[in-house]
Amino acid sequence: MEILGAVTPARCSPVDGNYCLTCGSDKTLKLWNPLRGTLLRTYSGHGYEVLDAAGSFDNSSLCSGGGDKAVVLWDVASGQVVRKFRGHAGKVNTVQFNEEATVILSGSIDSSIRCWDCRSRRPEPVQTLDEARDGISSVKVSDHEVLAGSVDGRVRRYDLRMGQLFSDYVGSPITCTCFSRDGQCTLVSSLDSTLRLLDKDTGELLGEYTGHKNWEYKLDCCLSERDTHVVSCSEDGKVFFWDLVEGALALALPVGPGVVQSLAYHPTEPCLLTAMGGSVQCWREEAYEAEGGTG
């Protein structure tokens, strides 16, 4: 898929994986069929580059954030802006819906996470989480938890049911965090070129994964669809796969010359999206052959 403007994230639709979102420096979001490489719709409404985007569980809504400090709620079918939320003091690095797609959570370089009610007309956030001492780089949401990574080197987990905050210090600026599919672990990547697997409840270090390069850029990481492998972007043009339990490097997949900044795993199948520069590639596990349009 050729995409005008540098791509930031590529995101699979969360339920069926039939669609993917890209966004970047041309101030737009684009919705694609990743297997065919066909562009389905372009969404315009941001004033600066779009840094992150996410889809709702039913594929009816999108949210996005970017350099204009705004958080935008979109209607997928019409392509129209439904709401534009303002309140962050700096660019918005990361956005996520809650599971019911009634709330958007946004993380910013202003060190805060803000929670916006999609159904209310009130302009201010319903909640602000401001414990971080530096910019928020990553936010993930489960049914009752918010997982946040910050440039201050801490990963924070907010248990919304219990009203508790748990914090683990990694020491290096965090670039990406995510829950394991079984909900027992958290994966954290940081600017010391290391990924760490932590026990979600105790914070115990369960594994470390190295070999990739991540010293400068905000890069994605994730777990494979069955939690068997840890997957990470790299600044040397590859995607790295490690065996989750053994910690051994299983594959270094060459993507191209440059920084692989974004990746997304299909929710149920061994299929991977990668974004580099102005193109997105779709890979199947059978020796990870590239499918669809390539840059």
Secondary structure, 3 states (H helix, E strand, C coil): CECCCCEEEEEECCCCCCCEEEEECCCEEEEEECCCCEEEEEEECCCCCEEEEEECCCCCEEEEEECCCCEEEEECCCCCEEEEECCCCCCEEEEEECCCCCEEEEEECCCCEEEEECCCCCCCCCEEECCCCCCEEEEEECCCEEEEEECCCEEEEEECCCCEEEEEECCCCEEEEEECCCCCEEEEEECCCEEEEEECCCCCEEEEECCCCCCCCCCCEEECCCCCEEEEECCCCEEEEEECCCCCEEEEEECCCCCCCEEEECCCCCEEEEEECCEEEEEECCCCEEECCCC
